[in-house]
Structure formats: C-alpha cells, structure tokens
Amino acid sequence: MARAAQRTRRGGGIRRGEARAGYLFIAPAVIIAAVFLVIPIVLAFWVSLSDWNGFQSPLNPRVGFVGAENYAAITTEEGLDQRNFGRAVRNNFYYVLLVVPLQTALSLFLAVQVNRAVLKGRGFFRTAFYFPSVTSSVAIVIVFQFLFLGTGAVNAVLRAIGVQGPNWFNDPTGIFHGFLTLFGVTAAPGVLADGGMLGVTWWEWLSGPSVAMMVLSFLAVFTTSGTFMLLFLAALQNIGAEVEEAALMDGAGAFRKFFSVTLPMLKPTLFTVLTLGLIGSWQVFDQIYILGGGAPGGTLMTPAYLLYESSFVDLQWGQGAAIAFILFVFIILLTLFQRWLLRDRKPKRRGPAQATVTGGVS
C-alpha cells in the first residue's frame, strides 16, 4: 500500500490528480496572458524588425524583414529621425529628473502629515490630497492650460506683484539657457557645439527643461502625489508604535527618529513609489497629446508621443515599435540601477584590532 501511495505522488509530494487540477485552474490565466501579453510582444518585436506599414497583417509574406534598420535610423544614422528621438529622450530625461524626486518627496511629506494623530479632520485631508489622482487628466490639463495662458490667472497674479510672466505653454526656452543669458552667454561654446549624442549637441542637452516642460512637470506632481501618498500612508501605519516609543526613549528627536528609524523602514515602499514614478514618467503621453504634440519647438516631445506619431501619423510602424522596445530597455536598466542603489547593504566587518579597541572602550 505504501508503494502504491508512493507511485501516486510526484516530485515535491504533489499527487498526480492534484497536479492536474492545479494546471487546470491556472490554465485560463496562462492562456489570457499568452493571447493578450506574450503574443502581442512577440509580434511587436517582429514589427520592429520589418517594414510593416499597418495596412495588412504583419505576418503577410509581403512584409519585408529589415533587421536592425529601424533601430539604426533613430540611434546611429544621422538624420531627422535620430534628431527627433534624441530631442524626445532629452525632454523626457528632464521631465523624469523633475517629476520623480518632487512627487516622491511631496507624497511622503503629505503621508507623514495626515498620519499624525493630532491632526483633526484627517479623513478630509486624505480625500482632498487624493482627489486630483482620480480626476480626468484631460480636465486637469485643460485647467492648467487656462491658468498658464499669457492672460491666465498665474500671469495675472505675477503682474499684480510687478512681474511679467512668460506665455508658459508656448515658451521653448530652456531654463539653463535662460539663466546663462543673464551673464551674456547666448551661443554655444565651441566644445559644446561640436559634439553630441543622438543627433543633439551637448549645448542642447544642457539647455534644461523648457518653461512649458516645467509647467507640465508641476502638473504631473500635482496629479500623482495623492496616489503615492496612500502607499506611504499604508506603510507608516504598519510601523508599530513601540518602534517610535523605543526611539524616543533612546533620546532621538523628531528629525533623527524620522531619518534613522522611520525612513529605513519605508525602504520597500520607497522602492515601489520610485519604480512606479519612473515607469509613469517615461511613458507620459496623454498630457502631450492634449497640448498639441511636441510644441513649442519640440520641447514637449517625448518618446511615447514620438512612438505614436511615427506609427499612426507617419505609418512607420517598424520605427514606432523600435522606439517602444528602446524605451522598455531604458526603464528596465533604470529600475535595476535604482534597485542597486536602494539595496540593503551589509555592515562592514571590523578587523581584530578595531574590535579590540572598541571592546576596550565599551
């Protein structure tokens, strides 16, 4: 009987019937993932290696295989396609540099404030801070557009205090270039004018975000901080009161307790927030589309919008798919780098001499 029971089991102690039932239960999820995720990714990769124009099946024999030509056109071959992609990457780089740190810091600050027991009406403040995250992005972009018009409310306030504001969403000036003009620097030095990357000179890379991109960055921070606030709030409420009491008993002040106790315990949530913010910032599209594309001067162009324009407007589907996969690699590499930065570091081992001195002192 023991031999029969042994024969009916597989590796790991799972009965054959249980294994078949398990496979049967996960089969719908596997099939759905294959049909709607794996197969489209494989087809998209094939499109990035072909000259498909979108008018027939990408598996049609008449669709030609061009290899890495679509990737080369936007990365290594000099021309308009490479320059457009380089400018889109530059714009999105500054967007990420502005949005991710600001939205992370603001969401953490809001979570700490609404988590305080002494704050009255905490439910109201949580709802108020989260409300922009559930509001239509189209509506918020239109409101911001009216606020930052040349005759909008923001400029009206600036004029009231004697400051002439720019026409925000129509100003392509990079803020770093604008700052340098105060010192008489209006043209690129020879070193920065000659070299470059992705068809964009180093002088243009160092221009900074345009005034329009700055406004768009503040819009993104305004609409996303509420969501990340909830993630931080849930993590803060999971920290036991005894931990904070122990820190206070050890004589830690409010700032020391936060940076030495609370913040290290929030590291998993911090990694999640940074990762989600990084992915969302590199995929920004709807705000750009609503504002009319890459204007002004192409300083609002992002890889996600360039992907749309290449595919649906210029019908260069292979190039659009190539941009999508390059963007995917960007996000993966930056996420891995971020994971490496936030990894748990083991304490350094002390040598015998140092351990002896420390033991003698204690």
DODO-197363 format. One record per residue (C-alpha): residue number from 1; x, y, z. Coordinates in steps of 0.05 Angstrom, whole numbers, plus 5000, padded with zeros to 4 digits. Example, Ala and Ser with C-alpha at 12.3 -4.5 7.8 and 13.67 -1.06 7.14 Angstrom:
<rs>
+-----+------+------+------+
!   n !    X !    Y !    Z !
+-----+------+------+------+
!   1 ! 5246 ! 4910 ! 5156 !
!   2 ! 5273 ! 4979 ! 5143 !
+-----+------+------+------+
</rs>
This chain:
<rs>
+-----+------+------+------+
!   n !    X !    Y !    Z !
+-----+------+------+------+
!   1 ! 5000 ! 5000 ! 5000 !
!   2 ! 5058 ! 5046 ! 5016 !
!   3 ! 5087 ! 5032 ! 4947 !
!   4 ! 5021 ! 5049 ! 4914 !
!   5 ! 5018 ! 5115 ! 4952 !
!   6 ! 5089 ! 5130 ! 4931 !
!   7 ! 5072 ! 5116 ! 4858 !
!   8 ! 5014 ! 5164 ! 4860 !
!   9 ! 5059 ! 5221 ! 4884 !
!  10 ! 5104 ! 5264 ! 4841 !
!  11 ! 5165 ! 5305 ! 4860 !
!  12 ! 5153 ! 5352 ! 4918 !
!  13 ! 5098 ! 5308 ! 4948 !
!  14 ! 5042 ! 5331 ! 4900 !
!  15 ! 4993 ! 5277 ! 4878 !
!  16 ! 4982 ! 5268 ! 4803 !
!  17 ! 4910 ! 5287 ! 4810 !
!  18 ! 4927 ! 5350 ! 4849 !
!  19 ! 4979 ! 5370 ! 4797 !
!  20 ! 4928 ! 5362 ! 4740 !
!  21 ! 4877 ! 5403 ! 4779 !
!  22 ! 4929 ! 5457 ! 4792 !
!  23 ! 4947 ! 5462 ! 4718 !
!  24 ! 4873 ! 5464 ! 4701 !
!  25 ! 4860 ! 5522 ! 4748 !
!  26 ! 4918 ! 5564 ! 4724 !
!  27 ! 4905 ! 5548 ! 4650 !
!  28 ! 4856 ! 5607 ! 4639 !
!  29 ! 4906 ! 5657 ! 4667 !
!  30 ! 4963 ! 5627 ! 4626 !
!  31 ! 4921 ! 5628 ! 4562 !
!  32 ! 4898 ! 5700 ! 4574 !
!  33 ! 4970 ! 5723 ! 4588 !
!  34 ! 4995 ! 5687 ! 4525 !
!  35 ! 4940 ! 5715 ! 4480 !
!  36 ! 4939 ! 5787 ! 4506 !
!  37 ! 5011 ! 5796 ! 4530 !
!  38 ! 5063 ! 5747 ! 4504 !
!  39 ! 5039 ! 5741 ! 4432 !
!  40 ! 5030 ! 5817 ! 4423 !
!  41 ! 5100 ! 5829 ! 4450 !
!  42 ! 5129 ! 5778 ! 4402 !
!  43 ! 5090 ! 5808 ! 4343 !
!  44 ! 5112 ! 5879 ! 4363 !
!  45 ! 5185 ! 5856 ! 4364 !
!  46 ! 5175 ! 5826 ! 4294 !
!  47 ! 5145 ! 5892 ! 4271 !
!  48 ! 5206 ! 5929 ! 4297 !
!  49 ! 5249 ! 5886 ! 4251 !
!  50 ! 5204 ! 5895 ! 4190 !
!  51 ! 5178 ! 5949 ! 4143 !
!  52 ! 5105 ! 5937 ! 4161 !
!  53 ! 5061 ! 5996 ! 4141 !
!  54 ! 4999 ! 5977 ! 4180 !
!  55 ! 4954 ! 5961 ! 4120 !
!  56 ! 4959 ! 5885 ! 4123 !
!  57 ! 4976 ! 5831 ! 4172 !
!  58 ! 5046 ! 5837 ! 4200 !
!  59 ! 5053 ! 5762 ! 4184 !
!  60 ! 5038 ! 5774 ! 4110 !
!  61 ! 5094 ! 5746 ! 4066 !
!  62 ! 5100 ! 5813 ! 4031 !
!  63 ! 5122 ! 5846 ! 4095 !
!  64 ! 5198 ! 5853 ! 4088 !
!  65 ! 5249 ! 5837 ! 4141 !
!  66 ! 5297 ! 5896 ! 4150 !
!  67 ! 5334 ! 5873 ! 4212 !
!  68 ! 5360 ! 5929 ! 4256 !
!  69 ! 5349 ! 5985 ! 4206 !
!  70 ! 5292 ! 6015 ! 4246 !
!  71 ! 5335 ! 6016 ! 4309 !
!  72 ! 5394 ! 6046 ! 4270 !
!  73 ! 5351 ! 6101 ! 4239 !
!  74 ! 5336 ! 6130 ! 4308 !
!  75 ! 5401 ! 6116 ! 4343 !
!  76 ! 5462 ! 6115 ! 4297 !
!  77 ! 5443 ! 6142 ! 4228 !
!  78 ! 5447 ! 6217 ! 4223 !
!  79 ! 5381 ! 6248 ! 4202 !
!  80 ! 5315 ! 6277 ! 4224 !
!  81 ! 5291 ! 6212 ! 4255 !
!  82 ! 5353 ! 6207 ! 4300 !
!  83 ! 5348 ! 6281 ! 4319 !
!  84 ! 5274 ! 6275 ! 4337 !
!  85 ! 5288 ! 6215 ! 4380 !
!  86 ! 5347 ! 6249 ! 4414 !
!  87 ! 5306 ! 6311 ! 4430 !
!  88 ! 5249 ! 6267 ! 4456 !
!  89 ! 5297 ! 6230 ! 4502 !
!  90 ! 5327 ! 6295 ! 4526 !
!  91 ! 5259 ! 6325 ! 4542 !
!  92 ! 5236 ! 6263 ! 4578 !
!  93 ! 5301 ! 6259 ! 4617 !
!  94 ! 5290 ! 6327 ! 4647 !
!  95 ! 5217 ! 6310 ! 4659 !
!  96 ! 5237 ! 6249 ! 4699 !
!  97 ! 5291 ! 6288 ! 4735 !
!  98 ! 5238 ! 6338 ! 4758 !
!  99 ! 5177 ! 6295 ! 4770 !
! 100 ! 5203 ! 6232 ! 4805 !
! 101 ! 5241 ! 6266 ! 4863 !
! 102 ! 5187 ! 6320 ! 4873 !
! 103 ! 5128 ! 6273 ! 4873 !
! 104 ! 5164 ! 6224 ! 4919 !
! 105 ! 5183 ! 6278 ! 4969 !
! 106 ! 5115 ! 6311 ! 4967 !
! 107 ! 5076 ! 6246 ! 4974 !
! 108 ! 5119 ! 6225 ! 5033 !
! 109 ! 5110 ! 6293 ! 5066 !
! 110 ! 5035 ! 6290 ! 5057 !
! 111 ! 5032 ! 6219 ! 5084 !
! 112 ! 5071 ! 6239 ! 5147 !
! 113 ! 5025 ! 6298 ! 5159 !
! 114 ! 4959 ! 6261 ! 5151 !
! 115 ! 4985 ! 6204 ! 5194 !
! 116 ! 4994 ! 6249 ! 5254 !
! 117 ! 4945 ! 6233 ! 5310 !
! 118 ! 4939 ! 6306 ! 5330 !
! 119 ! 4914 ! 6327 ! 5261 !
! 120 ! 4839 ! 6339 ! 5261 !
! 121 ! 4798 ! 6321 ! 5200 !
! 122 ! 4850 ! 6271 ! 5174 !
! 123 ! 4797 ! 6237 ! 5130 !
! 124 ! 4781 ! 6303 ! 5095 !
! 125 ! 4855 ! 6317 ! 5081 !
! 126 ! 4867 ! 6247 ! 5055 !
! 127 ! 4809 ! 6254 ! 5007 !
! 128 ! 4829 ! 6324 ! 4985 !
! 129 ! 4901 ! 6304 ! 4971 !
! 130 ! 4880 ! 6241 ! 4934 !
! 131 ! 4824 ! 6274 ! 4893 !
! 132 ! 4870 ! 6300 ! 4836 !
! 133 ! 4893 ! 6229 ! 4823 !
! 134 ! 4823 ! 6205 ! 4805 !
! 135 ! 4804 ! 6267 ! 4765 !
! 136 ! 4807 ! 6262 ! 4690 !
! 137 ! 4876 ! 6280 ! 4664 !
! 138 ! 4843 ! 6315 ! 4605 !
! 139 ! 4804 ! 6361 ! 4651 !
! 140 ! 4865 ! 6377 ! 4693 !
! 141 ! 4909 ! 6392 ! 4632 !
! 142 ! 4856 ! 6439 ! 4604 !
! 143 ! 4850 ! 6475 ! 4672 !
! 144 ! 4926 ! 6483 ! 4675 !
! 145 ! 4926 ! 6508 ! 4603 !
! 146 ! 4878 ! 6563 ! 4621 !
! 147 ! 4916 ! 6580 ! 4685 !
! 148 ! 4982 ! 6587 ! 4648 !
! 149 ! 4959 ! 6625 ! 4587 !
! 150 ! 4991 ! 6692 ! 4574 !
! 151 ! 4927 ! 6724 ! 4600 !
! 152 ! 4914 ! 6669 ! 4651 !
! 153 ! 4907 ! 6672 ! 4726 !
! 154 ! 4981 ! 6657 ! 4741 !
! 155 ! 5006 ! 6715 ! 4699 !
! 156 ! 4951 ! 6760 ! 4729 !
! 157 ! 4979 ! 6746 ! 4798 !
! 158 ! 5051 ! 6758 ! 4774 !
! 159 ! 5031 ! 6824 ! 4742 !
! 160 ! 4998 ! 6845 ! 4807 !
! 161 ! 5066 ! 6840 ! 4842 !
! 162 ! 5103 ! 6873 ! 4785 !
! 163 ! 5130 ! 6812 ! 4749 !
! 164 ! 5117 ! 6799 ! 4675 !
! 165 ! 5106 ! 6724 ! 4667 !
! 166 ! 5120 ! 6685 ! 4603 !
! 167 ! 5070 ! 6652 ! 4557 !
! 168 ! 5083 ! 6587 ! 4593 !
! 169 ! 5060 ! 6533 ! 4545 !
! 170 ! 5088 ! 6570 ! 4485 !
! 171 ! 5157 ! 6584 ! 4512 !
! 172 ! 5211 ! 6536 ! 4486 !
! 173 ! 5268 ! 6568 ! 4525 !
! 174 ! 5309 ! 6520 ! 4567 !
! 175 ! 5315 ! 6545 ! 4638 !
! 176 ! 5390 ! 6535 ! 4640 !
! 177 ! 5400 ! 6572 ! 4575 !
! 178 ! 5354 ! 6627 ! 4601 !
! 179 ! 5397 ! 6632 ! 4664 !
! 180 ! 5461 ! 6636 ! 4623 !
! 181 ! 5434 ! 6695 ! 4582 !
! 182 ! 5435 ! 6736 ! 4647 !
! 183 ! 5511 ! 6731 ! 4642 !
! 184 ! 5514 ! 6746 ! 4568 !
! 185 ! 5521 ! 6674 ! 4544 !
! 186 ! 5474 ! 6668 ! 4484 !
! 187 ! 5511 ! 6619 ! 4439 !
! 188 ! 5542 ! 6551 ! 4448 !
! 189 ! 5617 ! 6548 ! 4464 !
! 190 ! 5657 ! 6511 ! 4412 !
! 191 ! 5667 ! 6449 ! 4456 !
! 192 ! 5592 ! 6441 ! 4467 !
! 193 ! 5571 ! 6459 ! 4396 !
! 194 ! 5611 ! 6406 ! 4360 !
! 195 ! 5598 ! 6341 ! 4397 !
! 196 ! 5533 ! 6310 ! 4417 !
! 197 ! 5491 ! 6247 ! 4425 !
! 198 ! 5431 ! 6221 ! 4386 !
! 199 ! 5436 ! 6279 ! 4337 !
! 200 ! 5431 ! 6331 ! 4392 !
! 201 ! 5490 ! 6375 ! 4411 !
! 202 ! 5516 ! 6377 ! 4482 !
! 203 ! 5494 ! 6450 ! 4485 !
! 204 ! 5422 ! 6428 ! 4471 !
! 205 ! 5428 ! 6371 ! 4522 !
! 206 ! 5448 ! 6422 ! 4574 !
! 207 ! 5392 ! 6470 ! 4558 !
! 208 ! 5349 ! 6443 ! 4614 !
! 209 ! 5274 ! 6433 ! 4611 !
! 210 ! 5234 ! 6486 ! 4574 !
! 211 ! 5186 ! 6532 ! 4610 !
! 212 ! 5129 ! 6491 ! 4581 !
! 213 ! 5160 ! 6425 ! 4606 !
! 214 ! 5168 ! 6456 ! 4675 !
! 215 ! 5093 ! 6470 ! 4678 !
! 216 ! 5078 ! 6400 ! 4653 !
! 217 ! 5123 ! 6372 ! 4708 !
! 218 ! 5086 ! 6410 ! 4762 !
! 219 ! 5021 ! 6385 ! 4733 !
! 220 ! 5046 ! 6313 ! 4739 !
! 221 ! 5069 ! 6323 ! 4810 !
! 222 ! 5001 ! 6352 ! 4828 !
! 223 ! 4962 ! 6294 ! 4798 !
! 224 ! 5005 ! 6235 ! 4822 !
! 225 ! 5027 ! 6254 ! 4893 !
! 226 ! 4959 ! 6234 ! 4922 !
! 227 ! 4965 ! 6162 ! 4898 !
! 228 ! 5035 ! 6153 ! 4925 !
! 229 ! 5014 ! 6187 ! 4989 !
! 230 ! 4967 ! 6129 ! 5002 !
! 231 ! 5023 ! 6078 ! 4992 !
! 232 ! 5067 ! 6115 ! 5042 !
! 233 ! 5009 ! 6123 ! 5090 !
! 234 ! 4995 ! 6048 ! 5090 !
! 235 ! 5069 ! 6035 ! 5104 !
! 236 ! 5071 ! 6086 ! 5160 !
! 237 ! 5011 ! 6054 ! 5194 !
! 238 ! 5046 ! 5987 ! 5192 !
! 239 ! 5103 ! 6013 ! 5234 !
! 240 ! 5088 ! 5994 ! 5306 !
! 241 ! 5081 ! 6048 ! 5359 !
! 242 ! 5132 ! 6011 ! 5402 !
! 243 ! 5186 ! 6026 ! 5350 !
! 244 ! 5175 ! 6100 ! 5355 !
! 245 ! 5170 ! 6097 ! 5430 !
! 246 ! 5236 ! 6060 ! 5434 !
! 247 ! 5269 ! 6114 ! 5391 !
! 248 ! 5241 ! 6168 ! 5436 !
! 249 ! 5265 ! 6131 ! 5498 !
! 250 ! 5335 ! 6130 ! 5468 !
! 251 ! 5333 ! 6205 ! 5463 !
! 252 ! 5321 ! 6212 ! 5388 !
! 253 ! 5289 ! 6277 ! 5366 !
! 254 ! 5234 ! 6283 ! 5313 !
! 255 ! 5283 ! 6290 ! 5255 !
! 256 ! 5331 ! 6237 ! 5279 !
! 257 ! 5273 ! 6189 ! 5291 !
! 258 ! 5247 ! 6201 ! 5221 !
! 259 ! 5313 ! 6193 ! 5183 !
! 260 ! 5343 ! 6138 ! 5226 !
! 261 ! 5281 ! 6096 ! 5243 !
! 262 ! 5220 ! 6112 ! 5201 !
! 263 ! 5253 ! 6124 ! 5133 !
! 264 ! 5295 ! 6059 ! 5133 !
! 265 ! 5231 ! 6020 ! 5149 !
! 266 ! 5197 ! 6053 ! 5089 !
! 267 ! 5251 ! 6029 ! 5041 !
! 268 ! 5207 ! 5975 ! 5006 !
! 269 ! 5151 ! 6025 ! 4996 !
! 270 ! 5201 ! 6078 ! 4973 !
! 271 ! 5228 ! 6030 ! 4921 !
! 272 ! 5156 ! 6016 ! 4897 !
! 273 ! 5140 ! 6090 ! 4892 !
! 274 ! 5204 ! 6107 ! 4856 !
! 275 ! 5194 ! 6049 ! 4807 !
! 276 ! 5122 ! 6067 ! 4791 !
! 277 ! 5140 ! 6140 ! 4785 !
! 278 ! 5198 ! 6124 ! 4738 !
! 279 ! 5155 ! 6080 ! 4693 !
! 280 ! 5099 ! 6130 ! 4691 !
! 281 ! 5146 ! 6188 ! 4676 !
! 282 ! 5179 ! 6153 ! 4618 !
! 283 ! 5111 ! 6135 ! 4589 !
! 284 ! 5079 ! 6204 ! 4592 !
! 285 ! 5034 ! 6214 ! 4532 !
! 286 ! 4964 ! 6239 ! 4544 !
! 287 ! 4985 ! 6308 ! 4570 !
! 288 ! 5030 ! 6317 ! 4510 !
! 289 ! 4975 ! 6296 ! 4462 !
! 290 ! 4923 ! 6343 ! 4493 !
! 291 ! 4972 ! 6402 ! 4489 !
! 292 ! 4980 ! 6391 ! 4414 !
! 293 ! 5042 ! 6348 ! 4408 !
! 294 ! 5115 ! 6369 ! 4417 !
! 295 ! 5104 ! 6444 ! 4411 !
! 296 ! 5133 ! 6492 ! 4428 !
! 297 ! 5196 ! 6479 ! 4388 !
! 298 ! 5192 ! 6405 ! 4401 !
! 299 ! 5209 ! 6415 ! 4475 !
! 300 ! 5148 ! 6375 ! 4498 !
! 301 ! 5162 ! 6316 ! 4452 !
! 302 ! 5172 ! 6251 ! 4490 !
! 303 ! 5190 ! 6180 ! 4465 !
! 304 ! 5119 ! 6156 ! 4479 !
! 305 ! 5088 ! 6212 ! 4437 !
! 306 ! 5141 ! 6203 ! 4383 !
! 307 ! 5123 ! 6129 ! 4381 !
! 308 ! 5050 ! 6148 ! 4369 !
! 309 ! 5068 ! 6199 ! 4315 !
! 310 ! 5115 ! 6151 ! 4279 !
! 311 ! 5064 ! 6095 ! 4278 !
! 312 ! 4996 ! 6128 ! 4270 !
! 313 ! 5015 ! 6192 ! 4233 !
! 314 ! 5076 ! 6174 ! 4191 !
! 315 ! 5056 ! 6100 ! 4185 !
! 316 ! 5127 ! 6078 ! 4202 !
! 317 ! 5104 ! 6022 ! 4247 !
! 318 ! 5172 ! 5988 ! 4249 !
! 319 ! 5205 ! 6051 ! 4275 !
! 320 ! 5149 ! 6062 ! 4326 !
! 321 ! 5158 ! 5991 ! 4352 !
! 322 ! 5233 ! 6002 ! 4356 !
! 323 ! 5223 ! 6064 ! 4399 !
! 324 ! 5177 ! 6024 ! 4444 !
! 325 ! 5230 ! 5970 ! 4456 !
! 326 ! 5285 ! 6020 ! 4467 !
! 327 ! 5240 ! 6055 ! 4518 !
! 328 ! 5228 ! 5987 ! 4550 !
! 329 ! 5303 ! 5976 ! 4557 !
! 330 ! 5311 ! 6047 ! 4586 !
! 331 ! 5260 ! 6032 ! 4640 !
! 332 ! 5289 ! 5963 ! 4657 !
! 333 ! 5360 ! 5990 ! 4664 !
! 334 ! 5339 ! 6049 ! 4706 !
! 335 ! 5297 ! 6005 ! 4751 !
! 336 ! 5355 ! 5957 ! 4762 !
! 337 ! 5401 ! 6016 ! 4777 !
! 338 ! 5351 ! 6042 ! 4827 !
! 339 ! 5344 ! 5973 ! 4859 !
! 340 ! 5420 ! 5971 ! 4866 !
! 341 ! 5421 ! 6040 ! 4900 !
! 342 ! 5367 ! 6020 ! 4950 !
! 343 ! 5393 ! 5951 ! 4965 !
! 344 ! 5405 ! 5930 ! 5037 !
! 345 ! 5480 ! 5937 ! 5050 !
! 346 ! 5513 ! 5890 ! 5098 !
! 347 ! 5554 ! 5925 ! 5153 !
! 348 ! 5628 ! 5924 ! 5143 !
! 349 ! 5666 ! 5873 ! 5184 !
! 350 ! 5713 ! 5904 ! 5234 !
! 351 ! 5784 ! 5879 ! 5239 !
! 352 ! 5811 ! 5846 ! 5302 !
! 353 ! 5849 ! 5909 ! 5323 !
! 354 ! 5788 ! 5953 ! 5315 !
! 355 ! 5744 ! 5903 ! 5351 !
! 356 ! 5793 ! 5901 ! 5409 !
! 357 ! 5796 ! 5977 ! 5415 !
! 358 ! 5720 ! 5982 ! 5412 !
! 359 ! 5712 ! 5928 ! 5464 !
! 360 ! 5762 ! 5962 ! 5510 !
! 361 ! 5726 ! 6029 ! 5504 !
! 362 ! 5658 ! 5998 ! 5519 !
+-----+------+------+------+
</rs>
